[in-house]
Amino acid sequence: MKRILLITFALLAGLTASAQYYQDAVNKDMLHIRQARTPHRVHINLPEIDGYTPYKADLHTHTIFSDGHTSMEARVREAWADGLDIIAVTEHLEYRPHEKNLVKYLKGYTNGAEAKDFNFVKENRPASAESIKVDLNYPVEVARKEGEKYDITIIPGIEITRKEGEYSHFNALFTTDNNTVYAPETIESIRNAKKQGALVMHNPPGWTHKDMKITKYEKTIYDAGLLDGIEIMNGEEFYPQAIERAKKYNLFVSSNTDIHYATGETYERYGSLRNMTIIYAKDKSLKSLREAIEARRTLAYSFGTLAGDKELLRKFFEASVSARKTVVDYKGRAEVIITNNSSIDWLLCREGNKMVELKGNSSIIIRFSPSKPAVFTILNTWCGEEEHLVHEFKF
């Protein structure tokens, strides 16, 4: 009985101490159930190449200013938490469905006007550039203000979204005035963006298409030399043929989320890094980022797959992975430790052998005959429509 009473007193003492510990400093009747969770940022380790720093960017995002479902401020904070350094503000030029709800909500500020009184977007093609009186530069201003708090560089941009037989989307990056981009014809909108010095990227080139052939509508834009880049990855979509198109037209490659909801729903919940365009630049100023993109020093990453220029991929892998031979066993097999100093997982396959996974920031031991070259195909790298990076370890 004494033992039971002692245990009871101990528990009560513990509860009292806990109550005192979690009691609010101002309100004596408030207890904190737990301490607040401190925001954490994911650290993504990527190698430097040729003296350039790798910056993680998302060049295709949306918020409530077009058809996204989060605020711009939340989008910036989310990018910081996800380990990014840069995001582009690329709201739709023509498609902004939330405006109807906002007009209804702000009825007292619009002299009682209803949504029907405005000439809203219909079928992705406004009747004119004055479809609704909004400032398309304002989302960039909001993002920049929030980006300063989190050291996130904001690239101003706009997405041109039209349907000519099949949907085609284009992001204009480094715009200076989004309010002057619109024109009734897509190609003229792109030209308006180019007049501002914008770089134009073809967004998911196969979305809603039956195949990867360039449509007649798109061909006029390609042949006019108006494109600077192509999105070879968009969310979970990957278009290997787009790598060949990037080579043919000398385009930078990119991988982006095209995020509309929270990235936690698509990436964090499943333990994945979000899509990234890896930009190798001197620093993350707009000037340096633009120089790097124009020089095609970009790689595309999505769900464990890395793609882009073969030489840049090779340098990336070689700067990430090292190998050293430790012992030779009685059967004459070499024991090799392969270390991955990056956050990118690698899928290694030696001819005639099973695939080996080398997780990010880890090491593995492989045994094989030293009489044969240690040549591995890196299956989750793509430098062509059907081409993977091949690497030979030297000891």
Sequence and secondary structure as in RCSB ss.txt:
>XXXX:A:sequence
MKRILLITFALLAGLTASAQYYQDAVNKDMLHIRQARTPHRVHINLPEIDGYTPYKADLHTHTIFSDGHTSMEAR
VREAWADGLDIIAVTEHLEYRPHEKNLVKYLKGYTNGAEAKDFNFVKENRPASAESIKVDLNYPVEVARKEGEKY
DITIIPGIEITRKEGEYSHFNALFTTDNNTVYAPETIESIRNAKKQGALVMHNPPGWTHKDMKITKYEKTIYDAG
LLDGIEIMNGEEFYPQAIERAKKYNLFVSSNTDIHYATGETYERYGSLRNMTIIYAKDKSLKSLREAIEARRTLA
YSFGTLAGDKELLRKFFEASVSARKTVVDYKGRAEVIITNNSSIDWLLCREGNKMVELKGNSSIIIRFSPSKPAV
FTILNTWCGEEEHLVHEFKF
>XXXX:A:secstr
 HHHHHHHHHHHHHHHHHHHHHB SS TT B SS              BTTBEEEEEE  B  TTTT SS HHHH
HHHHHHTT SEEEE  BSS  THHHHHHHHTGGGTTT  GGGS    TT  SSTTSS   TTHHHHHHHHHHHHH
T EEEEEEEEEEESSSEEEEEEES S GGG   SSHHHHHHHHHHTT EEEE  TTTT SSS   HHHHHHHHTT
   EEEEEETTEE THHHHHHHHHT EEEEE  BSS HHHHTGGGT    EEEEEESSSSHHHHHHHHHTT EEE
EETTEEEE HHHHHHHHHHHEEEEEEEE TTS EEEEEEE SSS EEEEETTS EEEE TTEEEEEEE TTS EE
EEETTEESSSS  EEEEE  
